[in-house]
Amino acid sequence: MVTEAGEEGKPLAAAAITVLVVDDEKNIRRTLGMVLDGDGYNVLEAESGEQALELLSRAGRPIDLAILDLKLPGMGGLQVLERLRAEEATRELPVIVVSGHATVQDAVLAIKLGATDFFEKPLSRERVLVSVGNSVRTARLTRAVTQLRAELETRYEMIGTSASMQRLYQQIDRVAPTRASVLITGESGTGKELVSRAIHRLSPRRDEPFVRVNCAAIPRELIESELFGHERGAFTGAQTRKRGFFEQAHGGTLLLDEIGDMALVAQAKVLRALQNGEIVRLGSEQNVKVDVRVLAATNKDLQREVAAGNFREDLYFRLDVFPMKCPALRERREDIPLLAEAFVSSFCNENGLKPKRIDPSVHESLGRRQFPGNVRELKNAVERAAILASDIITVADLPEDPHLSPFDDDAESDESAPGPRSTPGERPTLREYRENAERGYIIETLKDADWNVSKAAVVLGVERTNLHKKIRAYGIKRGEG
């Protein structure tokens, strides 16, 4: 017998929640159905384990929770629970096990098999509702955390097929399963944090915390308190005990980002934590054991910092067990199209925009840029272009390269832009005459302004960026004319 309770008059919050009651006693099913239905839940009933499994496999609506009797004819409750945990579709289904003649061993086994709760008959209305509510909320939180982790992994996904990136992937694969400290170096914007997250994700600590500390963003007088915590009254304003980043990362991974900017006093305490696995909160004399894998990242040359007396040599060697260098974007230009496509797709998806295609000429234009800001600068450029573009992102949507002078020999030119085209001996068209005149006037104005583009733009009455485009379009060189 399989029945379904009605839905009229149920609270909206519970109306979407469906509970499957599995019990061979009709009165128990009826009682549970009345209790749950009265509190706003949808109720399905099954009188055997076989019926329950069949219903779960073909139910027209998702079932959010099952209340399962331990003693059932045919397939017992524990067998049903094992089947549920073995199937992908029902592996995360919260199950409350009930019984009228249970032993302690039965309860322990049910919990080991993944039951979210266990209680005996006769059933208490309050106990049932509290257990059902807690189980549903816990299951939803678990799903939300799983979804969030998946989204974070996608957000922090490393992109690139170049040889330098392939070498980086191999290094990550080798060092991730170990406990070794890793020193990640590279220019700003090259993805040092992505590398650290990949190491954590592929390590045995993947289910434990990943804590990132930006050492450059914390004032020097607060860095010790932030890293190691403090006791109440340790200093003015310390009204409660605080756990530092080392304690927050216990069991997991701690990334000390921009470690080259850390104060020498804090460096000594970090060294002690790495050597002994112990920290001391400010205002305390008690040692606190911490199990943390430390990764460090910096865009500075730490060997130079050591020579200059700005960084402890012993800490440097402690961190530099496995050095890794993130390649600059100019060292892997072949990855620029992949990165640009990924950034545009992600940006459109996150902002509810329809997907936009990138014209091949955009990849060519981006490939000629230097990108001293590396991947971060590329991301900003293509996201700005995605905002300005309609369906197709073109070169005209790209921001002007701030690092390129309009008079550089390798400055990119727009072949579709206007320019003098008439050949010697031929009478120019009206358009060519106008463009030649404009080109000549721009050159004269630039000469009068000592080739200062900003001053010339003021005289010409145009925006500086527009004048830059004209200079590149007309192929004007410094000193011409």
Secondary structure by P-SEA (a helix, b strand, c coil): cbbbbbbcccccccccbbbbbbcccaaaaaaaaaaaaaabbbbbbbccaaaaaaaaacccccccccccccccccccaaaaaaaaaaccccccbbbbbbbccccaaaaaaaaaacccccccccccaaaaaaaaaaaaaaaaaaaaaaaaaaaaaaaabbbbccaaaaaaaaaaaaaccccbbbbbbbcccccaaaaaaaaaaaccccccbbbbbccccccccccccccccccccccccccbbbbccccccccbbbbbcccccccaaaaaaaaaaaaccccccccccbbbbbbcbbbbbbccaaaaaaaaccccaaaaaaaccbbbbbbcccccccaaaaaaaaaaaaaaaaacccbbbbcaaaaaaaaaccccccaaaaaaaaaaaaaacccccccccccccccccccccccccccccccccccccccccaaaaaaaaaaaaaaaaaaaacccaaaaaaaacccaaaaaaaaaaaccccccc
